[in-house]
Amino acid sequence: MNSELLVEAPVVVTRPVRSDDLLAFERMWSRLSEETIYRRFHAPVRRLSLKLRRYLVDVDHRDHDALVAVADGEVIAVARYHRCAEEPSAAEVAVLVEDAWQGHGLGVRMLRELACLARRRGIDVLTGEVQSDNLRMLDLVRSLLGSAALRPQGAVVHVRGSYRDPVTGPAFGPCF
């Protein structure tokens, strides 16, 4: 008799961030390594200040929006954009994936869905900054926006490009 155990991976769903996600963000924060926090904020942020807590969940779903990935009832990743005031068709994007979930394609999934959401709101250009030694994130950006979107400048790589779904072009998959 073969008694192999089947291990099911948790189902990951993405949805818009909600104001009641604040406690889930606090729990996720405690599961993040110092390196992951540094990579996201470009600084050693030790704790979630009240200002940062509000920023994480207070979005207007137009000029500032965020998606979360949830597994087993816990927020495990977040991707957000913030429209550029001086260029309304552009937005700065950022993604944060909990350490245990990194390297499994969740960051790509989150950024694709975020790009779709942003496009529906008139945002065609995605911008951001990535530390030049953050090779995983640079590979992710390169896969979504192409190498031309990367402009190295010392310890930081400036990102600026438009996302086109490789299968369907400018039309995207499911959006919120």
DALIN-V910558 format. One record per residue. N is the residue number from 1. RES is the residue in one letter. OMEGA is omega in degrees with one decimal (999 if undefined). Layout:
N;RES;OMEGA  N;RES;OMEGA
This chain:
1;M;179.3  2;N;-177.1  3;S;177.7  4;E;176.7  5;L;175.6  6;L;178.5  7;V;179.0  8;E;175.1  9;A;178.6  10;P;175.6  11;V;178.4  12;V;176.7  13;V;175.2  14;T;179.9  15;R;175.9  16;P;176.6  17;V;177.8  18;R;-179.4  19;S;179.3  20;D;175.2  21;D;-174.7  22;L;179.6  23;L;177.5  24;A;175.8  25;F;178.7  26;E;177.3  27;R;178.7  28;M;-179.3  29;W;-178.6  30;S;179.3  31;R;-178.3  32;L;174.7  33;S;176.4  34;E;-179.7  35;E;179.5  36;T;178.0  37;I;180.0  38;Y;-179.9  39;R;-178.5  40;R;-172.6  41;F;-179.5  42;H;179.6  43;A;178.5  44;P;179.7  45;V;-174.2  46;R;-177.5  47;R;177.0  48;L;177.2  49;S;177.4  50;L;178.8  51;K;179.8  52;L;177.7  53;R;-179.1  54;R;179.6  55;Y;-177.0  56;L;-173.6  57;V;-179.4  58;D;179.7  59;V;179.6  60;D;179.2  61;H;172.7  62;R;-179.8  63;D;179.1  64;H;-178.5  65;D;-179.7  66;A;172.8  67;L;174.0  68;V;170.5  69;A;-175.8  70;V;174.8  71;A;-179.1  72;D;177.5  73;G;-178.7  74;E;173.2  75;V;-177.9  76;I;179.6  77;A;175.7  78;V;173.3  79;A;-177.1  80;R;170.9  81;Y;175.3  82;H;-177.0  83;R;177.8  84;C;-177.9  85;A;-177.2  86;E;179.9  87;E;-172.7  88;P;177.9  89;S;180.0  90;A;176.9  91;A;173.2  92;E;-179.1  93;V;176.6  94;A;177.6  95;V;177.1  96;L;179.2  97;V;178.6  98;E;-174.2  99;D;-176.2  100;A;-177.9  101;W;-180.0  102;Q;177.2  103;G;-178.8  104;H;176.9  105;G;-178.0  106;L;178.3  107;G;178.0  108;V;179.8  109;R;-177.9  110;M;-179.5  111;L;176.2  112;R;-179.9  113;E;178.3  114;L;178.5  115;A;177.6  116;C;179.6  117;L;-180.0  118;A;-179.5  119;R;178.0  120;R;-179.5  121;R;174.6  122;G;179.9  123;I;-178.0  124;D;-174.7  125;V;177.9  126;L;-179.5  127;T;176.0  128;G;175.9  129;E;179.0  130;V;176.1  131;Q;-172.8  132;S;177.7  133;D;177.6  134;N;-171.7  135;L;178.8  136;R;-178.7  137;M;177.8  138;L;176.1  139;D;178.6  140;L;-179.9  141;V;179.9  142;R;-178.8  143;S;-178.3  144;L;-172.5  145;L;-178.2  146;G;-177.4  147;S;-178.7  148;A;-179.1  149;A;-175.9  150;L;178.2  151;R;-179.8  152;P;175.6  153;Q;-179.4  154;G;-176.4  155;A;-176.9  156;V;172.7  157;V;177.2  158;H;-178.0  159;V;175.5  160;R;179.9  161;G;178.6  162;S;179.9  163;Y;172.5  164;R;178.9  165;D;-175.6  166;P;-178.1  167;V;-171.9  168;T;-178.8  169;G;-174.8  170;P;176.1  171;A;-173.6  172;F;176.3  173;G;-175.4  174;P;177.5  175;C;179.9  176;F;999
